[in-house]
Amino acid sequence: MLININVSELKKIIGSINIIDIRIKDEYDSGHIKTSINIPNSQLLCDYKQHLEKTKKYYIYCQYGKTSAKTCILLSKLGYDVVNIVGGFDEFFK
């Protein structure tokens, strides 16, 4: 099941949540949402048990929100509490 959050809702809770940027390192280094950590999507999907805990909630974004939506669907099916940030990085900095 896909759970989404929009950018205005996200901005109200930023700083008290776990945010993961799944873009590649160069994209992350050129700008990212404050407090987010970078775990590229391919790395996250290969080693999700190493990066995620089932007792925590994670907010995930990519550039536009499409890849993060697919990733959230998969991780949700595996039992992780994940939320897709609709519109991703681009929407956050509009």
N, C-alpha and C positions, 0 to 999 in steps of 0.2 A: 504494500500500500504506500502510495506517495503522499507525504505530508509536505506542504509548502508554507513558506513565510514570505511576505513581501518586504521590500526594503524599508518602508516606513515603520513596520512592526519591528524589524531587525534593529533599526537604529535606537529604539527604545530600550533594548535589552543588551546591547553590545557592551562588552566588558565583563559580563557575568556568565558568558556562555562559551562553549568550545566551537570555534569556527575553523574549518579546514578549506584551504584553497587548493583545488586539485589541478590547477594549471601547471604548466612546466615551470621550472625554476627561473628561467629568464623572464617570463611573463610576471611571475610573482615579484621578482627583484625590481621590475620597472614600475611597480605599484600594486598595492593590495589593501584589503580591508584591515583596519587597525585590530590588533590582537589575534589575527588569523595565523595559523601555521601552514606551511606549504608541504603537502604530501601529494606529488603528482599522481594523477588518476591511475596510471598503469602500476605504479608502486603500491598504491592503496589497495587496488583490487587483487594484486598478487600476494600481499602480506597484511591483509586486513586484521588478522588476529594479533599481529605485532603492534599495530597502530591504534586499534580501537578496543574499548571495553564495553561489554554489554550493559554495564550499570550506569553508563554515561550517555548523555544526549549530545549529538554533533550536528552542527549546521554546516552544510557543504555548499560551495559555490565554484563555478567555473567562469568563463568569460561572459556567456549569454544565458546560462541556466539550463541548456539542453543536456549537456553531458552530465552535469551534476544531478539532474532529474533521473537519468538512467542509472547512475551510480547509486543514488538513494533507493531506487526501487530494488536493485540487487541486494544492497546491504540490509534493507528492511526484511527481505525474504530470508536473510541469514540470521535474523534476530536482533539486529542493531537498531537503536533508536536514533534515526537520522531525519533531518529536515532539509529540504531543498530551498535554497535562496533564489526565488523567482527573479529572472532577469540578470542574475549574476553580477559580476564586477561592473559591467557597463551600466547597469541600472543603478547600482549603488552610488556611482560618481556622476550621475546626470545632474 
